[in-house]
Amino acid sequence: MGFSTDAIHAGQISDPVTGAVITPLYQTSTYEQDELGKHKGYEYGRTQNKTREAMEANIAALEKGKYGIAFASGLAATHALMSLVKSGDHIIVSDNVYGGTYRLFEQNLTAYGLEYSWVDTSNLSNIENAIKENTKMVFVETPTNPMLVLTDLKGVAVIAKKNDLLSVCDNTFMSPYFQNPLTFGIDIVLHSTTKYLNGHSDVIGGILITSNEKVHERIRYIQNAAGGVPAPFDCWLVLRATKTLAVRMKQHDENARAFANFLVNLGAAEKVIYPGLQNHPQHELAKEQMSGFGGMVSADFGSLEKAKKVLNNVKIFILAESLGGVESLISHPASMTHATVPKEEREKFGLTDGLVRFSVGIEDVEDLIEDVERAIG
Ligand SMILES: Cc1ncc(COP(=O)(O)O)c(C=O)c1O
């Protein structure tokens, strides 16, 4: 099936009572049992929910995976993922992942005996060099938030298989429309469904997708045992949103290409970062492993003062955390999404005080361009 056909039909279940075409919202915490020891396969809302199951199957199909396991946020999904390793294990992570991922790993899970190495995974030999006897997992985010650095997914999968490691890709920035890490041999895909998958800035959610039976079994167990499940209504909203993922992503991509070129031509930024620009150091890799370049653009305006001018004077771009919604958002990673990453750490990979991140929405791109042109003055 094509992507949009799957997006609209995969996992969808019509209402068995009325035939209602749209998967019902099973807003219930528990289920009536027929008699003691006999039920319909549904016992308790944390353990089973049909709206959630439909959303999980839908997103799994979009990622070309067998199983989706949903959580209440992207970070809850990341936390559940860490139940695949145990105290004493070592994990290799891309060095400029989302700041919350950094905080969870480095400032919380190290207390439970997990050891993390932060490496520039855009160079595969850095991964190989970081492998130790106790290494169990390699976790990459590509492109990264907000530096838009890419990692070669096929290369990661080969290294992981050779060394018996689990490979994970945070695919939030591309969405399954532009990149499918499982097809390159990656074991597990992670999404913050808060972003493009839901796309309307009204849900917080996360999901893990895999075709590996053992991984599925463990994560499914943890979903119930630790209980970080999403609300049925949030699943219903995400299921509604994935139907338009393809059309939204096409427009995000078209707008971001035009917007990135506008920023380059304007000349107000010292550096414009977008995988679709020919001067992006990994433009060729982007064309190989992604079918589009996405809606995220970063630009370094050289100083906090210059960045502030853009951040404070735009009118259509909304100054807010998050990304991937139909409305354009603008943010200052150093003080917002990545505030927990120490200054000397973030500056090592170019996340300076002058860096501004644009989540280019699907408004008329001429209006977005005019907005920034006017803000800069
Ligand atoms: C790339 C990426 N991964 C994971 C997350 C965490 O997701 P959530 O905010 O849904 O917990 C985010 C949030 O911004 C993100 O940008």
The ligand as an SDF file (V2000), in Angstrom:
LIG
                    3D

 16 16  0  0  0  0  0  0  0  0999 V2000
   13.5540   15.0280   18.7090 C   0  0  0  0  0  0  0  0  0  0  0  0
   12.7120   14.9280   19.9420 C   0  0  0  0  0  0  0  0  0  0  0  0
   12.6290   13.7500   20.5910 N   0  0  0  0  0  0  0  0  0  0  0  0
   11.9030   13.6030   21.7150 C   0  0  0  0  0  0  0  0  0  0  0  0
   11.2200   14.6740   22.2640 C   0  0  0  0  0  0  0  0  0  0  0  0
   10.4530   14.4890   23.5450 C   0  0  0  0  0  0  0  0  0  0  0  0
    9.0790   14.4300   23.2700 O   0  0  0  0  0  0  0  0  0  0  0  0
    7.9270   14.9150   24.2820 P   0  0  0  0  0  0  0  0  0  0  0  0
    8.0610   16.3960   24.4040 O   0  0  0  0  0  0  0  0  0  0  0  0
    6.6840   14.4700   23.5860 O   0  0  0  0  0  0  0  0  0  0  0  0
    8.1490   14.2250   25.5690 O   0  0  0  0  0  0  0  0  0  0  0  0
   11.2740   15.9120   21.6270 C   0  0  0  0  0  0  0  0  0  0  0  0
   10.5710   17.0690   22.2040 C   0  0  0  0  0  0  0  0  0  0  0  0
   10.7710   18.2070   21.8120 O   0  0  0  0  0  0  0  0  0  0  0  0
   12.0520   16.0460   20.4440 C   0  0  0  0  0  0  0  0  0  0  0  0
   12.1550   17.2210   19.7980 O   0  0  0  0  0  0  0  0  0  0  0  0
  1  2  1  0
  2  3  1  0
  2 15  2  0
  3  4  2  0
  4  5  1  0
  5  6  1  0
  5 12  2  0
  6  7  1  0
  7  8  1  0
  8  9  2  0
  8 10  1  0
  8 11  1  0
 12 13  1  0
 12 15  1  0
 13 14  2  0
 15 16  1  0
M  END
$$$$
